[in-house]
């Protein structure tokens, strides 16, 4: 979680210029326990992809800034989710 945070924060601050209309957000599930329970979070970090406020699938890609940006440019569900 701590190792990924700088890359995620950097991607989040730049994502609107790379992918207009898209956002990256972070939630501390230890403080938002009801949200963690709702989405059945069991490990950290857990990354989830939403479209128009609806949960679509878990993100299982790389943890570098470029991975997050590339994914947001063309989000695809993992093959096991199709």
C-alpha positions in Angstrom: 0.0 0.0 0.0 2.7 2.5 1.0 4.9 1.4 -1.9 2.2 2.1 -4.4 0.9 5.4 -2.9 3.4 7.8 -4.7 2.7 6.4 -8.2 -1.1 6.3 -7.5 -1.1 9.9 -6.2 1.0 11.1 -9.1 -1.4 9.4 -11.6 -4.4 10.8 -9.8 -3.1 14.3 -10.0 -2.4 14.0 -13.7 -5.2 11.7 -14.9 -7.7 14.4 -15.9 -5.2 15.8 -18.5 -4.4 12.3 -19.7 -8.0 11.0 -19.7 -10.5 13.8 -19.4 -13.6 13.0 -17.4 -11.7 10.3 -15.4 -10.7 10.3 -11.8 -8.6 8.2 -9.4 -9.6 8.3 -5.8 -8.3 6.6 -2.6 -10.2 5.5 0.5 -8.7 4.5 3.8 -10.8 1.4 4.4 -9.6 1.2 8.0 -11.5 4.5 8.6 -14.3 3.8 6.2 -15.3 0.3 7.5 -18.8 0.4 6.1 -17.5 1.0 2.6 -14.9 -1.7 3.1 -17.6 -4.1 4.2 -19.9 -3.1 1.3 -17.2 -3.9 -1.3 -15.9 -6.9 0.7 -12.4 -5.6 1.0 -10.1 -8.2 2.4 -6.6 -7.0 1.5 -4.8 -3.8 0.9 -4.4 -2.2 -1.5 -7.5 -3.2 -3.3 -8.2 -1.3 -6.5 -11.7 -1.2 -8.0 -12.9 0.2 -11.3 -16.2 2.1 -11.6 -18.1 3.6 -14.6 -20.7 6.2 -13.9 -20.7 5.3 -10.2 -21.3 1.6 -10.9 -18.7 -1.0 -9.8 -17.4 -2.9 -12.8 -14.4 -5.1 -11.7 -11.2 -5.2 -9.7 -8.1 -3.7 -11.2 -5.3 -6.3 -11.2 -2.7 -4.5 -13.3 0.7 -3.0 -12.5 1.4 -0.5 -9.8 3.4 2.1 -11.6 2.0 5.5 -12.7 2.1 4.5 -16.3 0.1 1.3 -15.6 -2.7 3.4 -14.0 -2.7 5.9 -16.8 -2.6 3.3 -19.6 -5.5 1.4 -17.9 -7.6 4.5 -17.6 -7.1 5.3 -21.3 -8.5 1.9 -22.2 -10.1 0.1 -19.2 -10.6 -3.6 -19.7 -11.7 -6.3 -17.3 -9.2 -9.0 -16.5 -9.7 -12.1 -18.8 -11.0 -14.2 -15.8 -13.8 -11.5 -15.3 -15.2 -11.7 -18.9 
